[in-house]
């Protein structure tokens, strides 16, 4: 009898990786029917929309003040180019802002795992039976986590750093193993 042991495609877990309790990424939401686990993975945005608008207004005002100074001193072409610059910067911020709310939401409730990927105005949704979901590394997709089952696939972890994706995969596996995906309040005490 021969046995071959293949190395895991995920790196080994680091000691003391999660001092915050059993769930590093999931939110535990109590409901009348039990407990819902929800993972919300979103982009890391440094500025809120209000702060971004303030930065845009300040930079635009500064650019136009400088352009007006040069226009008053005999360089009339500086002002139209400053206007184009402000317009191009505004368009770039709109495009960037459209994707600022991109996220992936995974919800485990009543034996079903629902995966939603919000990208701009588009939403891709997949629903899996928790008992049949396979969690493994995606091949050729920059080590995203692949969820597969029932003839469909979903890749998650786009908004996590690559070194955090194995921890997400372990956490998903642990949650999916727990009572077939049907979690109760007593599971958390």
N, C-alpha and C positions, 0 to 999 in steps of 0.2 A: 504494500500500500504506500503510495506516495502522496505527499501533501506539498503544495506550493503556496507560499505566503507572499502576496503582492503588497508592496508598500501602499499606504493610504495616499490618495491624491491631495489630501489636506495636510498642512503642517500640524505637528503635535501641539496640543493645547499648552499654553503657558501657565505656570503656577500662579495662583491668586489672580486669575484673569477677571473674575467677576465678584468683587466684594459687596455688591449691592443686593445680593439675594439670588434666587434661582433664575430670574429673567433679566437679562441685560438689555434686550431690545424691546421686549413685549410689554404692553400695557395690560393689566388685568382689570377687566370691567365687570363688576357684579351686575347680574340681571335677575329678574324674578325666576327664570328657568335654570339658573346656574351661573357659570362664569364664562365670559367671552375673553379670548386672548386676541389682541390686536397689535400687529407690528406696523408702524408707520415709518417708512424710510424716506427721508426727503433730502433735498439739496441743502447744502450748508450755505446760507445766504448771510453775508456779513452785515448788510444794511436792510432796514425795513423799507417799504415803499415810500413812506414819508421822509425818511432820511435820504433816500436816493433822489427824491424830488428836490429836497433842499440842496443837495450837492449839485444837481443839474442846474438849478436856478442860480446858485452862487458862481459856478464856473461859466455859465452863459453870460451873466451880468459882467463878470470880470473880463471876459473875452470881448464883449461889446463895448465896454468902457475903454479898453485899450484900442479897439478899432476906431472909436469915435475920436480919441486923442490923435491918432495918426491921420484921420480924415480931416480934422481941423488944422493939422499942420501940413497939408498939401499932398497927402497920399490917399486919393479917393477910392482906389481899388481895394484897400484893406477892409473896408466896411462890408462890401458884398461877400468877400471870402470869409469873413468872420461870421456872417449870417449863414453861409453854407456850412461852416464848421459846426455852429450851434444846431442847425437842422440835422446834420448827419449824426451828431452826438445824441440828439433826441431820438432819432430813429433806432440807433444802436441800443439805447436804453429800453425802448419799447420792445424790441426783439428779445433782449435779455430778460426783461420783466415778464414777458409772456411765459417763459420757462422757469421763472423763479419759484413757482408753486408746484413744479413737477414732483411727483412722489410715487411710491409703491406702498400699497396698503394690503396687508394679509390679515384676514379675519378667520379665526377658528371658532366655530360655534355649531353645536348640534351635529357633530360628526362630519361637518363640511369645512373645507378650507377654501375661502374665496380670495383670489388674487386680483388686485386692480392696479394697473399701471397708468397713471395720469401723465400725459406728455403733451404740454400745450393745451389745446382744446380737445384732444383725442383721449379716449379712455379705452384701454384693452382690459377685458375681464375674463377670468377663467375660474371655474368652480371644480374642485376635486373632492372625492370622498376621502376623508382623512385616513382611513385604513389602507387605502390603495396608493397613497402618494409616495413616490420615491424622491429623496432629497440627495442630490449628488452634484459634483462640480460640472459646470457646463464646459463642453469641449470647444475650444477655439473662440470663446467669448470672454476673454480676459478674466477667467476664473469666477464668473458669476455663479450663483447657486441655481441649479436647474431643478424645478419641480416637475415631475412627470407622472402620468397615470391616466388611464381611461382614454388613451389615444391623443392626449393633448400635452403640451409643454408650456412652461412659463419660466422665464429667467428673472431672478430677483437679485438685489444687492448692488444695483448700479450706483446708488448714492452712498454706499459704504466704502471705506478704505479697503483695499484688497486684503490686508491682514485681519480685518474684522469679519470677513465673509465666512471663514470656517466656524467662528463662534456662532454666527447666525444659523448656519447649517446644523450645528449641534443642538442649538436651542429649538429649532423647528422640529428636528427629529424627536427630541425629548417631549415636546408638546404633542406631537402627533401620536406618540406611543401611549400617552396618558389616557387610559380608558377609551381608546378609539376616537379620541378627539372630543369626547363629551366630558367636559370638566365641571366639577361641582365645587362649591365653597369649601367643603371639607378637604379637598385636595391641596389647599393653600395654607392650612393651619398646622 
